[in-house]
């Protein structure tokens, strides 16, 4: 078993509460990564239509092969999405992994929903994260072997993903590569398949409020990055249309 | 749509590849479908649409699956005649765990007004390794623990944990424990608390902090990878091992999730955890084992890890792996051993004798692991009337600030009510970029709820003020 955590004894929680009186922010925000399940937040759509995604998935629980119809419907758009996240060379395999994962976990799908796209794109997002983590491990292993010893392992996928975006030689891609991961996920689901906040909440299993705040933060980051690189000038915040100095890239 | 989103949309715009041009992707899906044991492929249906290579691959997978089943069957037949061995083959463990996962009946979702109640009891081992820079190898104790968890469908989770009086293996242990300012009978028992609203959604908590699993993936394979990489997003799980992660660490993370206490789970949560356990590398079957409740179940673990003296090769220490015992018929957890419960780490302060104790003033390194813990009651569904009174008196007031109001200005209104048991949590940028949501948690001994609501409304600073629980 791992040893216990090394810690200095904290103030008693009960006295910690008293400290809040002198704080500007009542308590530091605790990781927006976690949140309540999205499916509690969105009203179910009807899946009465026998040809809906939900009805097909329900049927596939008894006749698995019917799941392949979903592939016919959505593989193209998922491929387009994934090719922008991992490159066109590996995107096809990841489309396959996405559908294979979806098939194996289809009993988790809320069959009350008609549209499986948020669920599928959420899986695709996770698959792309796993892809970059695997790439990071592979790169570290290769580097380690070449150097003849251990190297620092980046457990996340951000660094390798960033290299991919920057290699596109496109200022927008380069800016996307600099966004934090959770914000990038939300931004790509808005700008790519055009999901609503609620659909992204389902896709990423985060509360709608978290979707909003992540998108807001990502957009602000994007504006700052594009502005500082001379490609884009705009207002610091807000939903108003912004003005570019050089026009859309 | 704003311009930066338009720019991203333009970047993402690309020609969509026709489905027929994705044969490899289709083959991967076909292979997954072919792995389904109960598959019935209707003649003339989707199979006719599959490209040739996909069908060939599917046949190969079916053939491979048949061979695998044969190997498992031969293993089971050969087992009685094999040399007496404590540890089964990993393949058998995997198949056995998968069977137990399938046997779990997903719980029915809670209705409004209903609460899920769970009680666990067990024994913990605590060790203080150092106080300041001074090693304290003898400062160790055992203690009984009882944990109760109540949760409802609207996101409120309450916990109560109660330690017994610490016991010591020897007088030297007792003396070492007391000499650093620790006490045998803990203060403030039981320690109770609730979380709700945005605080719960953000993984917060007061004296007791259940593991918030709401954002965990529903995919066993993804979860297995995230447990391996320490990327579940739950810090108490991800940070529970240091340095290179071993199979033992990964299994320990899963056991911690399985035991909880957790909040934000879903009806198929335990089922997913067992499916994940079935595919974790290194998990072995230990055969039948008796839990402290007297029930006999099937037990699983990973190999113990021995550290060797690099010069002599002698074993210098052995780290015992976590063990779970599962009901052989239902897959339910009967007992877990040798693992960490994050909620207990926060409770250690109750063994501190006074603010002048050396452990308090000099800093301390300590560890608490669960020797064993059994679910002794539940999960059961109860009505609100069956709750302890301290829960029915618990409230959370959620206030959403008006846009662009200074945070300090709003905090000043709350500060009148913070302390004396009440606590405050804020989530900036929610629900909008210039807004902040506050949760004021009020225990049954705290301020009158209506007084607070009236004061917040009177300030005119808040868009909405709602009693959430």
Interface residues (C-beta under 8 A of the other chain):
Chain A: X1 X2 X3 X4 X5 X6 X7 X8 X9 X10 X12 X13 X14 X17 X18 X20 X21 X23 X24 X25 X26 X27 X29 X30 X31 X32 X33 X34 X35 X36 X37 X40 X63 X64 X65 X66 X67 X68 X69 X71 X72 X75 X76 X77 X79 X80 X81 X83 X84 X92 X93 X95 X96 X97 X99 X100 X101 X103 X104 X105 X107 X108 X123 X126 X130 X133 X155 X156 X170 X172 X173 X176 X187 X188 X190 X191 X192 X205 X206 X207 X209 X210 X212 X213 X216 X217 X219 X220 X222 X223 X226 X232 X234 X237 X239 X240 X241 X242 X243 X244 X248 X249
Chain B: X2 X3 X4 X5 X6 X7 X8 X9 X10 X11 X12 X14 X15 X16 X17 X18 X19 X22 X24 X25 X26 X27 X28 X29 X30 X31 X32 X33 X36 X38 X39 X40 X41 X42 X45 X46 X47 X49 X50 X127 X129 X153 X155 X198 X200 X201 X202 X203 X204 X206 X207 X212 X214 X215 X217 X218 X219 X220 X221 X222 X225 X229 X230 X231 X233 X234 X235 X239 X240 X241 X242 X248 X249 X252 X264 X266 X268 X272 X319 X320 X321 X322 X338 X339 X340 X345 X346 X348 X349 X352 X359 X360 X363 X364 X365 X366 X367 X368 X369 X407 X408 X411 X414 X415 X418 X419 X421 X422 X423 X424 X425 X426 X427 X428 X429 X430 X431 X432 X433 X434 X437 X438
